[in-house]
Amino acid sequence: MIKVGFVGTGLIARSHARQLGVVDGAAIVACFDIDLERANSFAAEFGGSRVDSASAVIEQSDAVYVCTWTSEHPDLVAQVVAADKAIFCEKPLATTLGEAQAMTDAVSAAGVTNQVGLVLRHSPAFRWLQKQSQDDRYGSPMSLVFRDDQYIPIQGMYGSTWRSDPKRAGAGTLIEHSVHDLDLITWMLGPIETVSCHMANHHKIAGIEDQATVTLKARNGAHAVLVSVWHDVLSRPSQRRVELFKMGAVFGLEGDWNGPVTAELAPKESPVLLSGGELAEMAQSHDGLSTNPDAEFIAAVAEQRQAYPSFAIALEAHRIVHAAYQSAATDGAPILLG
Ligand SMILES: NC(=O)c1ccc[n+]([C@@H]2O[C@H](COP(=O)([O-])OP(=O)(O)OC[C@H]3O[C@@H](n4cnc5c(N)ncnc54)[C@H](O)[C@@H]3O)[C@@H](O)[C@H]2O)c1
C-alpha cells in the first residue's frame, strides 16, 4: 500500500483525491493546508489525518502531492526531495524558469519518482491528436491552430483569488493556464525553434495578462498559433479547440478530454468523428496509458520507476512560456529557442 500525503487541499487536490479513490494500492494518510478548515474537511472526506505542517505530511508518506498555489511549489518540492520521497507537483512547476530548472535538476539528481500535473497528456482526445500529428501517412504537420478560453479563474468554481496575485501565480493566463497548451503543442510538433507573443490586460489586474497570442515555429518547419483568453462568461467552462493541418489531412479537436475529434482525409474521404468511450479505447490501444494520471503515478511509485509526464517534460514547456513573456515584453520580437 502506497501512503499518500497532500500539501495544499484546494480545488485540484480534491480532484486528485477523487481519482486516487478508484486506485488499488494507495491510501491518503496525511494532509496539511495553511487553511486548517480546508484541510480538516479534506481529511474528513478522503481519509488520513490533518497534520500541522508540510514536514509532518512528508514524514508520514511514501508519495507527496504538492497542490498549493504556484509560488510555494519550489520550497515544498525541495523538502520532499530532501526526504527522498516520490513527488507529484502541480503545474506550473514554479513562477520562474530558473526555479523550474533547479527543481528538475534536484529530482533528477535524487532519482525520485516525479510527475507533473500536465494531465492533458492523459486525455484520450489529445493522445489521439498527438498520434495523428506523428503519422507519416498524411505528411508532416503544416499548421496548428489552438484556442483556449475560460472565465478568469478568480470567480465561478474557483474558491480562491490567488490567481490575481503575480507573486503567487507568476503572471496570468499564459503561465497559469496555457502552460498546458504549450506543452501539448511541443508534444505534437516537436522542438520549438522560435516564439513570438503579444499580450493584453483587459481586466487591469496588475501583472496578470488575460489575453495572449503566441506564434511558434517548430524545428521541422510547422507553425502554430495559440490564443489564450480569460473572459467573464461564466456559462462557458474551460474549453479548448484545436485544428491540425497536414498536406493530406485536417484533424479537429473540440472538448479537451472526451472529444469529439474529427479527421478529414485527402482526396475526399468522408470525415471520421470519434468521442467518449470509443475515443478512450483507441487512445489506450495505441499507448497503453490509463486515463487516470493518479493511477499512473501510483503505479510508477509502486514499481520504483520514472513517472509520466515528468518534471523534465514540464521544463520544456516552461522554456517556451519564458520565451513568450520575453517576446511580449519587446512587442512580439521573435525569441530563438535553438
Ligand atoms: N493540472 C490542472 O489542470 C490544474 C488545475 C487547477 C489548478 N492547478 C494548479 O494547482 C495548484 C493549486 O491550484 P488550486 O486551484 O487547487 O488552488 P486552491 O486555491 O483551490 O488551493 C490551493 C491551496 O493551497 C493552500 N496553500 C497555499 N500555500 C500553502 C503552503 N505553503 N502550505 C500548505 N498549504 C498551502 C491554500 O490555502 C489553498 O487551500 C496551482 O499551482 C494551480 O496552477 C492545476
Ligand as a Chemical Component Dictionary entry (heavy atoms), coordinates in Angstrom:
data_LIG
# 
_chem_comp.id                   LIG 
_chem_comp.type                 NON-POLYMER 
_chem_comp.pdbx_formal_charge   0 
_chem_comp.three_letter_code    LIG 
# 
loop_
_chem_comp_atom.comp_id 
_chem_comp_atom.atom_id 
_chem_comp_atom.alt_atom_id 
_chem_comp_atom.type_symbol 
_chem_comp_atom.charge 
_chem_comp_atom.model_Cartn_x 
_chem_comp_atom.model_Cartn_y 
_chem_comp_atom.model_Cartn_z 
_chem_comp_atom.pdbx_ordinal 
LIG N1  N1  N 0  -3.488 20.349 -13.596 1  
LIG C1  C1  C 0  -4.501 21.186 -13.709 2  
LIG O1  O1  O 0  -5.259 21.112 -14.661 3  
LIG C2  C2  C 0  -4.724 22.228 -12.616 4  
LIG C3  C3  C 0  -5.999 22.720 -12.376 5  
LIG C4  C4  C 0  -6.164 23.641 -11.349 6  
LIG C5  C5  C 0  -5.054 24.072 -10.620 7  
LIG N2  N2  N 1  -3.804 23.610 -10.917 8  
LIG C6  C6  C 0  -2.621 24.075 -10.168 9  
LIG O2  O2  O 0  -2.704 23.540 -8.848  10 
LIG C7  C7  C 0  -2.211 24.480 -7.895  11 
LIG C8  C8  C 0  -3.328 24.777 -6.882  12 
LIG O3  O3  O 0  -4.465 25.294 -7.554  13 
LIG P1  P1  P 0  -5.930 25.168 -6.904  14 
LIG O4  O4  O 0  -6.882 25.557 -7.978  15 
LIG O5  O5  O -1 -6.091 23.859 -6.257  16 
LIG O6  O6  O 0  -5.862 26.329 -5.824  17 
LIG P2  P2  P 0  -6.705 26.426 -4.455  18 
LIG O7  O7  O 0  -6.637 27.852 -4.036  19 
LIG O8  O8  O 0  -8.047 25.806 -4.619  20 
LIG O9  O9  O 0  -5.868 25.526 -3.438  21 
LIG C9  C9  C 0  -4.554 25.874 -3.058  22 
LIG C10 C10 C 0  -4.415 25.575 -1.571  23 
LIG O10 O10 O 0  -3.038 25.688 -1.191  24 
LIG C11 C11 C 0  -3.016 26.169 0.151   25 
LIG N3  N3  N 0  -1.663 26.642 0.433   26 
LIG C12 C12 C 0  -1.021 27.718 -0.080  27 
LIG N4  N4  N 0  0.243  27.776 0.380   28 
LIG C13 C13 C 0  0.410  26.696 1.214   29 
LIG C14 C14 C 0  1.510  26.191 1.963   30 
LIG N5  N5  N 0  2.715  26.784 1.970   31 
LIG N6  N6  N 0  1.328  25.075 2.693   32 
LIG C15 C15 C 0  0.116  24.437 2.702   33 
LIG N7  N7  N 0  -0.967 24.871 2.000   34 
LIG C16 C16 C 0  -0.812 25.990 1.250   35 
LIG C17 C17 C 0  -4.099 27.232 0.168   36 
LIG O11 O11 O 0  -4.524 27.554 1.475   37 
LIG C18 C18 C 0  -5.191 26.563 -0.674  38 
LIG O12 O12 O 0  -6.108 25.835 0.136   39 
LIG C19 C19 C 0  -1.733 25.683 -8.703  40 
LIG O13 O13 O 0  -0.366 25.595 -8.978  41 
LIG C20 C20 C 0  -2.542 25.570 -9.997  42 
LIG O14 O14 O 0  -1.898 26.157 -11.102 43 
LIG C21 C21 C 0  -3.630 22.673 -11.878 44 
# 
loop_
_chem_comp_bond.comp_id 
_chem_comp_bond.atom_id_1 
_chem_comp_bond.atom_id_2 
_chem_comp_bond.value_order 
_chem_comp_bond.pdbx_ordinal 
LIG N1  C1  SING 1  
LIG C1  O1  DOUB 2  
LIG C1  C2  SING 3  
LIG C2  C3  SING 4  
LIG C2  C21 DOUB 5  
LIG C3  C4  DOUB 6  
LIG C4  C5  SING 7  
LIG C5  N2  DOUB 8  
LIG N2  C6  SING 9  
LIG N2  C21 SING 10 
LIG C6  O2  SING 11 
LIG C6  C20 SING 12 
LIG O2  C7  SING 13 
LIG C7  C8  SING 14 
LIG C7  C19 SING 15 
LIG C8  O3  SING 16 
LIG O3  P1  SING 17 
LIG P1  O4  DOUB 18 
LIG P1  O5  SING 19 
LIG P1  O6  SING 20 
LIG O6  P2  SING 21 
LIG P2  O7  DOUB 22 
LIG P2  O8  SING 23 
LIG P2  O9  SING 24 
LIG O9  C9  SING 25 
LIG C9  C10 SING 26 
LIG C10 O10 SING 27 
LIG C10 C18 SING 28 
LIG O10 C11 SING 29 
LIG C11 N3  SING 30 
LIG C11 C17 SING 31 
LIG N3  C12 SING 32 
LIG N3  C16 SING 33 
LIG C12 N4  DOUB 34 
LIG N4  C13 SING 35 
LIG C13 C14 SING 36 
LIG C13 C16 DOUB 37 
LIG C14 N5  SING 38 
LIG C14 N6  DOUB 39 
LIG N6  C15 SING 40 
LIG C15 N7  DOUB 41 
LIG N7  C16 SING 42 
LIG C17 O11 SING 43 
LIG C17 C18 SING 44 
LIG C18 O12 SING 45 
LIG C19 O13 SING 46 
LIG C19 C20 SING 47 
LIG C20 O14 SING 48 
# 
